[in-house]
Amino acid sequence: MWRLAAAFVEIALHRRGPESLPASRLFFRIVLAAYLLAGFALLSGSGTLNGTAAVLFVVNCGLYLGYVWLILEVVKFRSRFLQTATALLGVDTFFNLVGIPLWAWTAALQASEIEATFPALLTVALFVWSIDVAGFVLARALERPYMTGLLIVLPYVMVSIFVQNAFSAAASVSG
């Protein structure tokens, strides 16, 4: 199992693609559960875990998987969904786990915004890296150039940010 977990780090470093993972529903479910647990741990550690954030996280996960399925369906590579989705969720789990200490560091430095700038900068770098890796994974799954994968990921990122802002606005109005 450790070798499979290490595969996600190798994917994040562009050393392996989604095709190197097993096309297993069980493995996908395990990675999905790990993704959800790591995401909820990150939300909890950052102090933002509430009902709205939990629903938003699950909705965002569903949108992500639906978007990946749709892209693969359109280009007739639907058979690659399990490996591609597993790779994306596994790498995002890795990023969420790395994000936990960054949030803790940021929270510990809340007394001074200047000191908290460095961990916030690392958080932004982690976000950009996650977009890079998603583009890489989709490019490999679609057998297209990296820039194509990146151009496919960017609309999802924009929709995800829009949905997050809409949920936040709705929560602030109702709360």
Contacts in CASP RR format, 6 or more apart in sequence:
PFRMAT RR
TARGET T0000
AUTHOR 0000-0000-0000
METHOD contacts of the structure
MODEL  1
MWRLAAAFVEIALHRRGPESLPASRLFFRIVLAAYLLAGFALLSGSGTLN
GTAAVLFVVNCGLYLGYVWLILEVVKFRSRFLQTATALLGVDTFFNLVGI
PLWAWTAALQASEIEATFPALLTVALFVWSIDVAGFVLARALERPYMTGL
LIVLPYVMVSIFVQNAFSAAASVSG
4 21 0 8 1.000
4 22 0 8 1.000
4 27 0 8 1.000
7 16 0 8 1.000
7 20 0 8 1.000
7 21 0 8 1.000
8 87 0 8 1.000
8 90 0 8 1.000
8 91 0 8 1.000
8 93 0 8 1.000
8 94 0 8 1.000
9 94 0 8 1.000
10 16 0 8 1.000
10 20 0 8 1.000
11 17 0 8 1.000
11 18 0 8 1.000
11 20 0 8 1.000
11 87 0 8 1.000
11 90 0 8 1.000
11 91 0 8 1.000
11 133 0 8 1.000
11 136 0 8 1.000
11 137 0 8 1.000
12 91 0 8 1.000
12 94 0 8 1.000
12 95 0 8 1.000
12 129 0 8 1.000
12 133 0 8 1.000
14 133 0 8 1.000
14 136 0 8 1.000
17 87 0 8 1.000
17 136 0 8 1.000
17 137 0 8 1.000
17 140 0 8 1.000
18 80 0 8 1.000
18 83 0 8 1.000
18 84 0 8 1.000
18 86 0 8 1.000
18 87 0 8 1.000
18 88 0 8 1.000
18 137 0 8 1.000
18 140 0 8 1.000
18 141 0 8 1.000
19 80 0 8 1.000
19 83 0 8 1.000
19 140 0 8 1.000
19 141 0 8 1.000
21 27 0 8 1.000
21 83 0 8 1.000
21 86 0 8 1.000
21 87 0 8 1.000
22 83 0 8 1.000
23 79 0 8 1.000
23 80 0 8 1.000
23 82 0 8 1.000
23 83 0 8 1.000
24 82 0 8 1.000
25 82 0 8 1.000
27 82 0 8 1.000
27 86 0 8 1.000
28 82 0 8 1.000
28 85 0 8 1.000
28 86 0 8 1.000
28 89 0 8 1.000
31 86 0 8 1.000
31 89 0 8 1.000
31 90 0 8 1.000
31 93 0 8 1.000
32 61 0 8 1.000
32 89 0 8 1.000
34 89 0 8 1.000
34 90 0 8 1.000
34 93 0 8 1.000
35 61 0 8 1.000
35 89 0 8 1.000
35 90 0 8 1.000
35 92 0 8 1.000
35 93 0 8 1.000
35 96 0 8 1.000
36 57 0 8 1.000
36 58 0 8 1.000
36 61 0 8 1.000
38 93 0 8 1.000
38 96 0 8 1.000
38 97 0 8 1.000
38 100 0 8 1.000
39 57 0 8 1.000
39 93 0 8 1.000
39 96 0 8 1.000
40 49 0 8 1.000
40 54 0 8 1.000
40 57 0 8 1.000
41 96 0 8 1.000
41 97 0 8 1.000
41 100 0 8 1.000
42 96 0 8 1.000
42 97 0 8 1.000
42 99 0 8 1.000
42 100 0 8 1.000
42 103 0 8 1.000
43 49 0 8 1.000
43 53 0 8 1.000
43 54 0 8 1.000
43 57 0 8 1.000
45 100 0 8 1.000
45 103 0 8 1.000
45 104 0 8 1.000
45 107 0 8 1.000
46 103 0 8 1.000
46 107 0 8 1.000
47 107 0 8 1.000
52 167 0 8 1.000
52 168 0 8 1.000
52 170 0 8 1.000
52 171 0 8 1.000
55 167 0 8 1.000
56 163 0 8 1.000
56 164 0 8 1.000
56 167 0 8 1.000
59 163 0 8 1.000
59 167 0 8 1.000
60 160 0 8 1.000
60 163 0 8 1.000
60 164 0 8 1.000
61 89 0 8 1.000
63 156 0 8 1.000
63 159 0 8 1.000
63 160 0 8 1.000
63 163 0 8 1.000
64 88 0 8 1.000
64 156 0 8 1.000
64 160 0 8 1.000
65 85 0 8 1.000
67 156 0 8 1.000
67 159 0 8 1.000
68 81 0 8 1.000
68 84 0 8 1.000
68 85 0 8 1.000
68 88 0 8 1.000
68 138 0 8 1.000
69 78 0 8 1.000
69 81 0 8 1.000
69 85 0 8 1.000
71 138 0 8 1.000
71 142 0 8 1.000
71 152 0 8 1.000
72 78 0 8 1.000
72 80 0 8 1.000
72 81 0 8 1.000
72 84 0 8 1.000
72 141 0 8 1.000
72 142 0 8 1.000
75 142 0 8 1.000
77 141 0 8 1.000
77 142 0 8 1.000
77 143 0 8 1.000
80 141 0 8 1.000
83 141 0 8 1.000
84 137 0 8 1.000
84 138 0 8 1.000
84 141 0 8 1.000
87 137 0 8 1.000
87 141 0 8 1.000
88 134 0 8 1.000
88 137 0 8 1.000
91 130 0 8 1.000
91 133 0 8 1.000
91 134 0 8 1.000
91 137 0 8 1.000
92 130 0 8 1.000
95 126 0 8 1.000
95 129 0 8 1.000
95 130 0 8 1.000
98 126 0 8 1.000
99 123 0 8 1.000
99 126 0 8 1.000
102 119 0 8 1.000
102 122 0 8 1.000
102 123 0 8 1.000
102 126 0 8 1.000
103 123 0 8 1.000
105 119 0 8 1.000
106 116 0 8 1.000
106 119 0 8 1.000
106 120 0 8 1.000
106 123 0 8 1.000
109 115 0 8 1.000
109 116 0 8 1.000
109 119 0 8 1.000
110 116 0 8 1.000
131 150 0 8 1.000
131 153 0 8 1.000
131 154 0 8 1.000
131 157 0 8 1.000
132 150 0 8 1.000
134 153 0 8 1.000
134 156 0 8 1.000
135 146 0 8 1.000
135 149 0 8 1.000
135 150 0 8 1.000
135 152 0 8 1.000
135 153 0 8 1.000
136 146 0 8 1.000
136 149 0 8 1.000
138 144 0 8 1.000
138 148 0 8 1.000
138 149 0 8 1.000
138 152 0 8 1.000
138 153 0 8 1.000
139 145 0 8 1.000
139 146 0 8 1.000
139 147 0 8 1.000
139 148 0 8 1.000
139 149 0 8 1.000
139 150 0 8 1.000
142 148 0 8 1.000
142 149 0 8 1.000
142 152 0 8 1.000
END
